Amino acid sequence: MNILLVRVSSLGDVLHNLPIVADIRRHFPDANIDWVVEEGYVSLVRLNQEVRNIIPFALRRWRKQLGDKAVRAEIGQFFRTLRQVEYDYVFDTQGLLKTGIIMGAARIVRGGQKVGLANGSEGSGYEGISRIFHSKSIPLDPRTHAVARGRLVVAAALGYQVDTPADFGLPEVSPHDPKPAWMPAEPYAVYFHGTARDAKKWAPANWIELGRALAPLPILLPWGSPKEQAEAQALAAGLPNARVLPRLSMADAVLLARHAALAVGVDTGLTHIAAAFSRPVVEIYCDSPRWKTEGNWSPRIINLGDKGAPPSAAEVIAAAKRLLPSQ
């Protein structure tokens, strides 16, 4: 059986789609699973070795240069690659017009199905027009967890029950993993403090209070934009045990999360990556609903706060010390 998953972005959404692979494998061990994903997240999907082919999608880059002949040729090659295989099932678990168009262009065998979401979740960017590309649309409770949504859609189409914890199919930490120059030899904590929406951020004074409570554990501060870099530098100025990292590639950011002795982060993709690796993680919710993305598959994940109710520094410190008893 050939199956195509269409989940192109964003980082957290792609991550939350990964458990579908293990679910399919558990019930159909011989299935071939391919995936269409935005090119920036290919390195994340590649970590799951049960995905056969990854088809990079580069709309974020293409739409800036649609007049360029080379870009138009690249788009044409994308669709030719997409159509090389006839699939038994194509699943669009994102529910956008762009993912629907990808689904529509994919080829299916006689009797094959194109399956997607009949409705969005609360606060999602779901686009109902995507249903025109479906042969079957699966309705779900609008308050279904982000990880469960895709799992339930695929399970309903393939005829099995979702009755196991989420398995992201990510590799265990190994002493043989490559360690770049910026990674300390000793255990470290990482602050995933940055996010695109300011309301989701935790107060800088809280981060500094937490860091002082964790001393002398080194604290690494990644960033993804000049604004986040400045915020990281301001935090580091108040913490003698903190260090601002160089700008990291996606692959290195995943490595950072994968090896952390402790990750503390707001509701953002890299925090959820650390949770998917089942690292010790404190997830902080300030202005987004906790039910939607909280890590609920490992006792090493502690979720604090909720929309409009950020946790105090004392709550996060207590959680971090529970995860790091030596502290």
C-alpha positions, 0 to 999 in steps of 0.5 A: 500500500502506498500512502502520501501524507501532506503536511507542509508547515509550520514546524510544530504542525509538521512535528505533530503529524509524525505519530501518524507514521508509527500508527500506520506502520503498527497496523500496516507494516508493509505500507510505503509512506511518502510525505510532502513538506516545506523544504525547511522542515525536510531535515525534521521529517528525515529523522523518522526513518519509516518515511520512504520518500520526502517531497520538498515543497518550497512555496515560501521561496517560490512565491517571491520569485514566480516570474523567474524561469528557474523557479517555474521549472522547479515548480513543474518538477515538484508536480512531476515528482508528486505524480510519479507514484499512484497512491492508495491513500492521500491524507491532507491533515492541514486543511488549507487551500495550498495543501488541498491543491497538492492533494488534488494533483497527486495520483491515486489508484482506481478506488483510492481515496483522498482524505482530509479534515471536515472541519478545523479546530478552535483557533486554527487556520482551516480553509473549508475550500480544501474539502473540494479535493477530498473523496472523504472528509473526517469530522472531529471535535473542534477541541481535539489535541493537535497530535490527535487530529491527524492520527484520528483522520488517518485511523478513521480512513484505514479502519483502526483505533488510536489507542496508544501514546503518540510515537514520533519515531525520532531517534534516541540520543546516542553518545555517537551523535555529532556535537557541533562546536557551540554545544557544551560537553557538560549537561545544559538547559535551553530556553526556547524563549522566542516566538512570533507573537509577543503575547505568547512570551514569558516575562524576561524577569521570570527567565532570569529568576529561573536561570539563577535558580538553576545555576550553575547549569549552563543555559543556552539561548537560541534565536531566530530573528534579530529581535529574538537575538536582542532578547537573548542578549538581554537575558544573558546579561542578567545570567552568568551561566547563560550563553547566546548561541550563533544562528542555528540551522533547522537541523542544529536546532533539532540537535539542540533540543534533542540533547538538552538536559532540560528544555524550558520554552513557550508554546513554539515549535522547538519546545514541542520538538524537545517534548517529542524527543521526551526530553525533560521539558517545561512547556509554558503557556501564556496566550494560547490554549494548553489543551491544543498542543500540550505534551501529554505522552511522557511523564518528563513533560510538565505543562504550566499556564494557559491562555491568559494565565501565564505561570509564575517563576516559582511554578516553573522553578519547582517544575524544573527542579522536579525534572532535575532532582540534582538541582 
